[in-house]
Amino acid sequence: MLTLSTRRYAALGALVTACAAPPRPQAPAYTPRSRELTVTTVPLLVKEQQSVLPFLKEDFAKGGVLDGKEVYAFSPSTLTVVEGDTIHFTFINPEDDDHSFVLPELAVPLPPKRVTRATYVAKRPGIYPFLCAVQSHLPMMSGQLVVLAAASVAAASMAAAR
């Protein structure tokens, strides 16, 4: 036999259950995509610019701040994809210098005056550094591949759709 207080708790429980928010719909799973990304090697401060930028003569001279170095970059230097995406890279090296593109699990030589292609699958979320392995181009010629978690992208897409 239910007592008065037991009936009140049962009624209160039914009321709370009735007022509870409906379950949130599950975010649809992210469908990995195939992405085309173009990365170009660009000279920022190189010996060939000494005639245009006279201050570079001192910088590239023996003992100068750029002695034995040249400053190159990747453009763009930050790439963003989603976990599971297949990236089809097109690398453009319009210069006379050899470069490379090195990412964990991918190393691509970039010969002078060539277009080079490579494919990479972004398997795990995280921030992955990439660089040119030519010693005189370090540490300046570097960047990062940002791999977003598939679940967070799917949830963000669902929230934006509301």
Protein Blocks (a to p, Z undefined) as FASTA:
>chain_A
ZZfklmmmmmmmmmmmmmpccdddddddddddddddddddddfbdfklmmmmmmlmmmmm
ghiakgoiacdddddfbdcddehiacddddddfbfbdcddddehiacdddehiacddddd
dfbgcddddddfbfklpcklgcddddddfklmmmmmmmmmZZ
